Amino acid sequence: MDKRIKVLMAKVGLDCHTRGVSVIATALRDSGMEVIYLGPYQTPEEIVKVAIQEDVDVIGISSLSGGHMLPFSEICRLLKENKASDILFIGGGIIYPDEAESLKKGGVSEIFGPGDTTDSVVRYIREKVSDKAKKQN
């Protein structure tokens, strides 16, 4: 039996707009993934600590407040510092294309926006986690 993909979902900082992250978390759960939802007001340190403790495959962070550059970069730094860079880190929300490219260069695997479907998020996670498992075998 294959191991279920485990995803940690959260909102970082003071961004309390939770509808999008709730929709994605539900879609991931409905697709058979195990979802840990930390909710709003999380710090990068809390997110990375829980991700490591829970041995997640994916961290998904939603940002609608415009304050994503520093916390996303901090999550990437903390993952590297804790030798947990193998955890897939995705983001979503209202993130300008130039900022998305900068975040990807810094370690965020993918950024999803308002035009992306829940199916595209599910498909992306499955493909990346599957690719990672193949490389480990």
C-alpha positions in Angstrom: 0.0 0.0 0.0 1.3 3.4 -0.9 1.9 6.0 1.8 -0.6 8.8 1.8 0.8 12.2 0.9 0.9 14.4 4.0 0.4 18.1 3.5 0.7 20.9 6.0 -1.5 24.0 5.1 -1.3 27.4 6.9 -1.6 31.1 6.7 1.4 33.1 7.7 1.5 36.4 9.6 -1.5 38.6 10.0 -3.2 37.4 6.8 -6.5 36.1 8.0 -8.3 35.5 4.6 -8.8 31.8 4.9 -11.4 30.9 2.2 -8.8 30.0 -0.5 -6.6 27.9 1.8 -9.7 26.1 3.1 -10.8 25.3 -0.4 -7.4 23.9 -1.3 -7.1 21.9 2.0 -10.5 20.4 1.3 -9.6 19.5 -2.3 -6.4 17.8 -1.1 -8.2 15.9 1.6 -10.9 14.8 -0.8 -8.2 13.6 -3.2 -6.9 11.2 -0.6 -4.1 13.2 1.0 -3.7 13.7 4.7 -4.0 17.4 5.5 -2.8 19.2 8.6 -4.4 22.7 8.7 -2.7 25.0 11.1 -4.9 28.0 10.3 -4.0 31.7 10.3 -1.5 33.7 12.2 1.4 31.2 12.0 5.1 32.1 12.0 7.6 30.6 9.7 9.3 29.0 12.7 6.0 27.3 13.8 5.3 26.1 10.3 8.7 24.5 9.8 8.7 23.0 13.3 5.3 21.3 12.8 6.3 20.2 9.3 9.4 18.4 10.6 7.6 16.9 13.6 4.7 15.6 11.5 7.1 14.4 8.7 5.0 16.1 6.0 5.7 15.8 2.3 4.4 19.2 1.4 4.0 22.7 3.0 1.3 24.8 1.4 1.1 28.5 2.4 -1.6 30.9 1.2 -1.0 34.7 1.1 -3.6 37.2 0.2 -2.2 40.2 2.2 0.7 41.1 0.0 3.2 40.3 2.9 4.5 37.0 1.5 8.1 37.7 0.4 9.8 37.7 3.8 7.9 34.8 5.4 8.1 32.6 2.3 11.8 33.3 2.2 12.2 32.6 5.9 10.4 29.3 5.5 12.9 28.3 2.7 15.8 29.4 4.9 14.5 27.4 7.9 13.9 24.3 5.8 17.5 24.5 4.6 18.9 25.2 8.1 17.0 22.2 9.5 18.1 19.9 6.6 14.4 19.6 5.5 14.7 21.0 2.0 13.2 17.8 0.7 9.8 19.0 1.9 8.0 20.4 -1.1 7.0 24.0 -0.5 4.2 25.5 -2.5 2.5 28.9 -2.2 -0.7 30.4 -3.4 -2.7 33.5 -3.4 -2.3 37.0 -4.8 1.4 37.0 -5.8 2.7 39.0 -8.7 4.6 37.0 -11.4 8.0 38.7 -10.7 7.6 38.0 -7.0 6.7 34.4 -7.8 9.8 34.0 -9.9 12.0 35.4 -7.1 10.4 33.0 -4.6 10.9 30.0 -6.9 14.6 31.0 -7.2 14.8 31.1 -3.4 13.3 27.6 -2.9 9.5 27.7 -3.3 8.6 24.9 -5.7 5.5 26.5 -7.3 3.1 29.4 -6.8 -0.6 29.0 -7.6 -2.9 31.9 -8.2 -6.6 32.7 -8.7 -6.7 31.2 -12.2 -5.4 27.8 -11.1 -7.8 25.0 -10.4 -7.8 22.7 -7.3 -7.2 19.8 -9.7 -4.0 21.5 -10.9 -2.7 21.8 -7.3 -3.6 18.1 -6.6 -1.9 17.0 -9.8 1.2 19.1 -9.2 1.7 17.7 -5.6 1.2 14.1 -6.8 3.7 14.5 -9.6 6.3 16.1 -7.5 6.0 13.7 -4.5 6.0 10.8 -7.0 9.2 12.1 -8.7 10.8 12.5 -5.3 9.9 8.9 -4.3 11.3 7.6 -7.6 14.6 9.4 -7.0 14.9 7.9 -3.5 14.5 4.4 -4.8 
